[in-house]
Amino acid sequence: MDTRTAPARRKQAARNNLSGWLFSLPSTAVLVVFTFLPAFIVVGLSFFDTNLVGQMDFVGLDNFRQLLTSGDFWGSVIKTLYFTLGSVPVAVAISLLIAVLLNAKVRGRTFWRMGFFIPYITPLVATSIIWLYIFNPDYGMLNVALHVFGLPPSRWLTDTASAMPALILYSTWHDIGFAVIIFMAALSKVPTELLEAAQIDGASGWRTFWHVTWPMISPSTYFVVIIYTINAFKMFTQVAVLTQGGPVDATMTTGYYLYQQAFGQMHFGYASAVSIGLFVIIFLLTLLQRKATGSKVFYG
């Protein structure tokens, strides 16, 4: 039984609250300084025509009007959609397949799991530079493999038709490790009783996966799809290292278009409007995904 007086209990509660705020202060400060404050600055800059050096002209909504009527901006959005639709379903499907295979009792499972995850934790710049040599049309590993199989070589990053598929190939290789770990964790939580019951009822392996396993891991699938979609729309590093938006703007994604407007042409006000537009697009896509698939997610 607590024999302390009411003032003593209130004093102890206040001390505990203060301790909690003090412990959270460093992470809160980082969040405010590097996330919330830049976001407010970007919103403010979007109403100005500025190069951040000396020019600072208030233009109101002119940057947003230019954004909505810019063919270059909407072209970058279409190319980003192309990349997203080409990379996200493929990455999710391959990751799930690998996770199912590794979830079985295979030899060296730890080694394979580590092998798939290492590319994801390796810096994008480092792996992008390596893939520059892999994509090299003259002596790259991919063209060597095509030659072995009797197939014609590809120009990869220097051809408008193959540049974006090349980026999709690289990004899929780099990112699948993240989803593999998520799916393996989800698969380990599927109740064995349900799987055994399906086998007793005569369900095949595919029907067991489709009607039992996949619904049980649907929250993880939904999470992976959302994260992959957001990351695809924010894609910048691989474009900056591998193609610089070329050839002939074939890989000019919205993230690289934003960078080019800000640091290439010093149009920081318009670039701020582009970033807000990109945020709105990602937000609406997330809501659309939630509306389309949220009711099909099984949370147990």
TASULJO-V162937 format. One record per residue. N is the residue number from 1. NEAR is the number of other ideal C-beta (glycine too) atoms within 8 Angstrom. Layout:
n = (N:N)
near = (NEAR:NEAR)
This chain:
n = (1:2:3:4:5:6:7:8:9:10:11:12:13:14:15:16:17:18:19:20:21:22:23:24:25:26:27:28:29:30:31:32:33:34:35:36:37:38:39:40:41:42:43:44:45:46:47:48:49:50:51:52:53:54:55:56:57:58:59:60:61:62:63:64:65:66:67:68:69:70:71:72:73:74:75:76:77:78:79:80:81:82:83:84:85:86:87:88:89:90:91:92:93:94:95:96:97:98:99:100:101:102:103:104:105:106:107:108:109:110:111:112:113:114:115:116:117:118:119:120:121:122:123:124:125:126:127:128:129:130:131:132:133:134:135:136:137:138:139:140:141:142:143:144:145:146:147:148:149:150:151:152:153:154:155:156:157:158:159:160:161:162:163:164:165:166:167:168:169:170:171:172:173:174:175:176:177:178:179:180:181:182:183:184:185:186:187:188:189:190:191:192:193:194:195:196:197:198:199:200:201:202:203:204:205:206:207:208:209:210:211:212:213:214:215:216:217:218:219:220:221:222:223:224:225:226:227:228:229:230:231:232:233:234:235:236:237:238:239:240:241:242:243:244:245:246:247:248:249:250:251:252:253:254:255:256:257:258:259:260:261:262:263:264:265:266:267:268:269:270:271:272:273:274:275:276:277:278:279:280:281:282:283:284:285:286:287:288:289:290:291:292:293:294:295:296:297:298:299:300)
near = (2:4:3:6:5:5:6:8:10:8:8:9:8:8:8:8:8:8:8:8:8:7:6:8:8:6:7:8:8:8:9:9:7:7:8:7:9:8:8:8:8:11:9:8:11:13:10:11:11:10:8:5:5:4:7:7:7:6:10:5:7:8:14:11:8:10:12:6:6:8:6:9:12:8:10:13:10:8:15:14:8:9:15:11:8:11:14:12:8:10:14:13:8:10:15:11:8:11:13:12:8:12:8:6:3:8:3:6:9:6:7:10:12:8:7:12:12:9:10:11:6:9:5:10:8:8:12:13:9:8:10:11:9:9:13:10:10:5:5:12:7:10:14:9:8:11:9:6:6:4:6:4:8:10:8:14:12:7:10:7:5:11:16:12:9:12:14:12:8:14:14:12:8:13:13:14:13:12:15:15:10:12:16:12:9:12:12:7:7:12:7:6:6:10:12:8:8:12:9:6:6:4:9:5:5:6:9:13:10:8:9:13:12:10:8:13:12:11:10:11:12:12:9:14:12:10:9:14:14:10:9:13:14:9:14:10:9:13:16:9:10:15:11:7:11:10:9:5:9:11:14:14:14:14:13:16:14:12:12:11:11:11:5:7:6:9:10:11:14:12:12:13:13:14:11:12:11:13:8:8:11:12:8:8:10:11:8:8:13:8:7:6:10:9:4:6:9:8:4:3)
